[in-house]
């Protein structure tokens, strides 16, 4: 399970560190690259919505298939993205395979957490964040050694295949989970997908996740530019901003995993307030160290948000519909991931980057208010699905 998240995080670490080389190989401008990157979301959203039913039916095999596909698509993009058309087609496929893998592994983590009563989701997301940092550094090192662009993608694809084989081998037909009702026998396939699920709580959890992701990706996408353009950091220090953010996220998720399981509402409220405070400190910073301190505080706050929301979902849906429910929440939340950088950019155009940071802090404060008003109602439900 954790290896699947490591592969997923490793892919995005490799991808993030390879974007400049991909851009140069495809011979596109920054504007064209930005337009092409929008196709990642265009491919991911529909894939996320349809993957849930596949997870409900085949569980670990679905995750294995999509992790393998993601690794292979990464290799293809690295090899074939030699013009805008090739890059655009590759990014749409990358988005679809990534979105499907995202839903698959999160649904599996939810089932594992429900079965073990351990904070699997938070630890899995911490593994993801740590893998992003490690893969980014390894990819950067390979680039300094003039290794071919495709090299880290090939290594990642090999890891994905290895993990996929382990997932398939670990799929026990006698174990409980999305594929099975328990040791007494299989879930009747005629009843699959017929358990009604209350949509309103899923939409609400997804909306909270969207705000959380908007704050998180707003920092990830703009922190390097903020450190360099506003605080005057050198290129090396500025480039460390996203890595510092991801590292703090990983450590916080590990440290807070038990709390997220036991006191989800309190963790969400605290995380939102801390994220707002840290983001405001970034906006008010006048030196690089203070900017990095604010970024670290914001990272610690945002780190606990989405895993805790998934934990709430996990305890209130049945395994038979976990994939479908996860796909709804994840797809809605992903809208925030896509919109966060644009939100910061629009505010930066109106009031410059420091003002945009305060607008991002306000978004985190809104999340705290919504958590206080609505999460207790969702948490109080015995189930989100009804039979």
N, C-alpha and C positions, 0 to 999 in steps of 0.2 A: 504493500500500500504506500508506504513512505517513499519507496523507490520510484513509484509512478509519479509522485509529486516532484521528486528530484529530477526526473527526466523532463517533466513539463517545465519546471523552473529553469532547468539547464537550457532548454530550447530557447526560451525568451532571453536568457542571458547571452547566448550565442547570437541571437538575432539582433538584440540591441547594440552589441559591440560591433556587429558586421554591417550595420546600416550605411556608414560612410563608404565602405568598400563596395557595397551593393549599388549605391548611388553612382559611384564612379564607373563601375563596370557597365551599368545600364545607360550611362551617358545622359542623365536627366538632370534638370535643375532642381533646386530645393522645392520650388513651387510644384513641379511635376511629381516629385517624390511625395509631397504632402497629399496631393490628390490621389496618387496610387495607394497610399497607406489607408485612405478611407475605405478601400475595398476589403481590407482586413475585417472591418466591422460589418460590411455588407455581406461577406461570406459567413461570418461567425453567427450572426443573429438567427437566421433561419435554421442553421445547423443545430444551434442550441435548443431551439423549440421542438425539433423533431427527434432529437437524440434520446429524450427521456423515455419514450416508449420502448426503444431498443434496449436501454439499460434495465427497465423493468422486466424485460423478457430474457435477456442473456447476461446481464450483470458484468462479471469480470471479463468475459470474452469481448464484450463491446469496448471496454476500456483498452484491452490489449490491441484490438484492431485499430482503434483511432490513435493511440499513441504511436503505433507502427506507421500508420499513414502520415501522421504529423512529421515524424523523422524523415520519411521518404520525400514528402513535399518540400521540406527544408532543403534537402540535397538538390532537388529539381530546380528550386528557385535560385539557389547559388550557381547552378550550372547554366540555366536557360535565360536568366534575367539580363539580357544584353541590349534591350531597348525598352521603351515605355510600354509597348504592347506585351512583351514577354513578362516584364515586371508586374504589370497589372493583372494578367491572368494568374501568375504565380501567387500573388498576394491574396486574390480571391480564394484560391484553393487552400492557401495557408490559413486564412481566417476560418474557413469551413471546418477544416480538420482540427484546428485549435479549439474552436468553440465546442465541437463534439467531444474532444478529449477532456475539456474542462468540466462539462456536465457529467461525463462518465466517472471521472475519478472523484469528484465531489460527492456523487451519489454513493459510491463505494465507501468513501470515508464516513459518510453519514450512517450507513449500515453497520460499519465496523464500530463506530462510537456507540450506536444503540445496543449492539450485542455485547460489547465489553464494558460499557459504563465508564470508559476512560476518555480523556480529552483528545481523541484522535484527530479531529478536524483542526484544532489549533496547532497541534504538533505537525500535522501534514502541511499546513500553510506555512509554518515556520521553515520546514524543509524546502518548500518551494522558494521562499525568499533567500535562504542560504545558497541554494543552487543557482539562483540568478546572479548572486555576487561572484561565486566561484567560477561559473561559466563565463561571465564577463571578463574576469581577470585572465583566465586561460586563453580565451579568444584574443584578447589584447596581446598576450605574450606570443601567441602564434603569428599574429600579424607583424610584430616586431622582428620575428625570425623569417619574414617573407614567405610564410607557408601559403599555399594556394587558398583562395577564399573558401573553397568547398571543404577544406580539411576539418574544421570543427563541426560542420554539419554532418559529415560522414561519421565522426566519432559519436555524435549525439544519436544519429540514426541507429548505429550499432548498439548503443545502450538501450534505446527504445525497444529494439527487437528482443534483447535479452530480458528486459523487464516484462515485455508482453508474453514471452514464453513462460516466465514464472507465474504471471497472473493466470494464464490458461491452466497451467499445471496445478495451481492452488485452488481452482474451482472444483469444489467437492460437491457432487450431486446430492449428498446426504446432509449438507450443512444448510442452516437457515440463512436467508438473505433474499435479495430481490428475485433470485431464480426459484426459491423454494420456500414452502411454508414451514418446514421444520423436518425433524428426523422421521416424522410419521408418514411423510410422503410429499409428492409434488403439489405445487399450487395448480389448481384446475385451470388450464390455459383458456378455457371458455369464459372464465370470469375475469381474465386480465383486462385492465383498462376500463372495467365497468364499475370500479369503486369510485363514487363521486367525490370530488375534492372541492372544498370550499375555496373559491378563487380569491375572494376579497383579502383574507389574511396573507395569501401568497403575494398578491399585488402590493400589499403594504410592506411586507418584508423586502420584496424586490425594490421598492421605492427607497427604503432606508439604505439598502445596499448600493443603490445608484448614487445617493448622496455621498456615502462613505467612499466609494470608488472615485467619484469626481474629485474629492479632496485629495485622496491618495495619488491619483495619476496627475492631478494638477501640480503637485510637488515633484513627482518623478520626472515629468516632462519639462518643467521650467526651472528646477533648482540650479542646474549648471549655468543656464543663462543668467539667472538672478545673481548668483555669486560673482559671475564675471562682469556683467554689464552694470549692475547696481552697486556692488560692494568692491569692485576692482580686483577680484581674485585673479591669479594667474591661470593659465589654461589647465595645468595639472591639478591645481586645487579645485577649480571649478568642476572639472570632470569627476572629482571624487564625491560631489554632492549626491548624485543618485545612488552611488555605492554605499555611502554613509546611511542614507535613508533606508535602503533595502536591508542593510546589516542590522540596524536598530529594530526594524520590523521583525526580522527573524528572531532576535534575542527576546524581544517583548512577547512574541507569540509563545515561545517556549516557557517563559517565566510566568505568564498569565493563564496558561492553558487550564489549570485546575479551577481558577476563579471563574473563567468564562463558563465552565460547565455548571458550577454551583450557584453563581449569582449573575445570570446573564443580563438582567436589566441594569443592575448597578455597574457592571463592566461597560455596557453600552453608554450609559450616561457619563461615566468617568472618562471613557475614551473620547467621546465627542467633545467634552469640555477641554480635555488636555490637547486634543487636536486643534481646537479653536485658539487656545492660548499660545501654543507653539507657532501656529501660522501667523498670529498677530505679532509675535516676537520677531519672526522673519521680516514682516512688513516694516517693523520699527527699527530693525538692526542698522547699525552704523559701522560695524566692522565685520570682517569675515568670521572670526571666532563666534561672535554673537549670532550671526546668520546660521552657522552650522549648529549652534546650540538650539536655536529655534527650530531648525529643520529636524533635529534629533527628537525634540519634544513632540513635534507634530507627527513624526513617524511612530513614536511610541503610542500616541493616541489613536491613530488610524489603524495600527496593527491589529487591534483586538476586534474591530468592528464587524467586518464581513464574516470571519470565522464564528463569532458569537451568534450572528444572525442565522447562519447555517446550523449551528447547534440547537437553536430554538426550533427551527424547522425539523431537524432530525428527531427530536423527542416527540413530535406531534403529527407525524405522518407514518403510515404503515410502509413496510418494505415493498409491498406489492405495487405501490404508486410513488415510491421515493424518487425514481428517475424522472417521472413526469413533473412532480412538484419541484424538484431541483431545477429542472430545465426552465420552468416559468420564472422562478426567483432569480436564477443566474442570468437569463436573457434580459430581464428588466434591469438588473443591477449593472449589466454590461453597458447599458446605455449611458450610465454615469461615467464609466471608464472611458468611453469614447468622447463624452462631452466635456469632461473635466479640463483637458488642455485648451479646448476652444473657449470655455468659460473664462479661464485666466487670460487668454489672449484678447478676448473682447474687452475685458476690464482694463487690461494693460494699454490697449489702444485709446481708451477713454481717460484713464487717470494714472497711467504709467504703472510699472510693475509693483512698486511698493503698495500702491492703492489696490492693485489686483489681489495682493496677498491678504489685505483686510477684507476684501470681498469673499475670498476663499474661507477666511476665518468665520465670516458671517454664515456661510453655508454650513460649516461644522456646528455653529451655534443653533441653526435651524434644526439640524439633525438631533441635537440634544433635546430640543423642545418636543419634537415628534416622538422621540423615544419615551420621554416622560408622559406623554399623553396616550400613546397607543400601544407600546410593547407589552405593558402589563395585561392589557386585554387579550392580546394574542397568547401570551405566556400562560394565562389562566385557563385557556382551553385545554381540554384533555387531548383532543385531536383536531387537526385541521381537516382531515378526511372524515367522511361520514359514511356509515354503512347502513 
